[in-house]
Amino acid sequence: MMLDFKFFDPLETLSVVERKLPQWSQAGVLCFLTFRAHDSMPKAVVETFLQERNDWLIKLIKLGPSTAGILGDEDMG
């Protein structure tokens, strides 16, 4: 039995609800959920991630807005 899956189409109508994170939905489309229980990550891991993200963002800002959509981690080294 073959299932006919419909995936998100950025050209179709969608609704966006923002709380802590934006929630996108589109009628008849598959979706997935991600969640993390409060305090499920060690504080040191969260702090390291936040510091690395901030360092990356600072480098991105220094490179200018024209590079914002095309750089990955390997470019930010």
C-alpha positions in Angstrom: 0.0 0.0 0.0 1.5 3.3 -1.1 0.7 6.4 1.0 0.4 9.8 -0.7 2.3 12.2 1.5 2.1 15.9 1.0 5.0 18.0 2.3 5.3 21.7 3.1 5.0 23.9 0.1 6.4 27.5 0.7 4.2 28.7 -2.2 0.9 27.6 -0.6 -1.1 29.3 2.1 0.2 28.7 5.6 -0.4 30.0 9.1 2.3 31.1 11.5 1.7 31.4 15.2 4.6 32.7 17.3 5.0 31.9 21.0 8.5 31.1 22.1 9.2 29.7 18.6 7.2 30.2 15.4 4.8 27.4 14.6 4.0 26.9 10.9 1.1 24.8 9.7 -0.4 24.1 6.3 -3.6 22.2 5.7 -3.1 18.5 4.7 0.6 18.6 5.2 2.8 16.3 7.2 4.3 17.9 10.3 6.7 16.9 13.0 7.2 17.9 16.6 10.4 18.5 18.5 10.5 19.1 22.2 12.8 19.3 25.1 11.8 18.8 28.7 13.0 21.7 30.9 16.4 21.0 32.4 16.9 17.9 30.2 20.3 19.3 29.0 23.2 19.9 31.5 23.7 23.6 32.3 27.3 23.4 31.0 26.2 22.0 27.6 23.6 24.8 27.3 26.2 27.5 28.3 28.7 26.1 25.8 26.1 26.1 23.0 25.0 29.6 23.7 28.6 30.9 23.8 29.4 29.2 20.5 26.2 30.5 18.9 27.0 34.1 20.1 30.6 33.8 18.7 29.2 32.6 15.4 26.6 35.5 15.2 29.3 38.1 16.0 31.4 36.7 13.1 28.4 36.8 10.8 27.6 40.4 11.7 31.2 41.4 11.0 31.1 39.7 7.6 28.0 41.8 6.7 24.4 41.2 5.7 25.1 39.9 2.2 26.5 36.7 3.6 23.7 36.0 6.1 21.9 33.3 4.0 24.9 31.5 2.5 27.4 30.7 5.2 27.6 27.5 7.2 29.7 26.6 10.1 32.6 25.7 7.9 32.7 29.2 6.5 32.7 30.8 9.9 35.8 29.0 11.3 
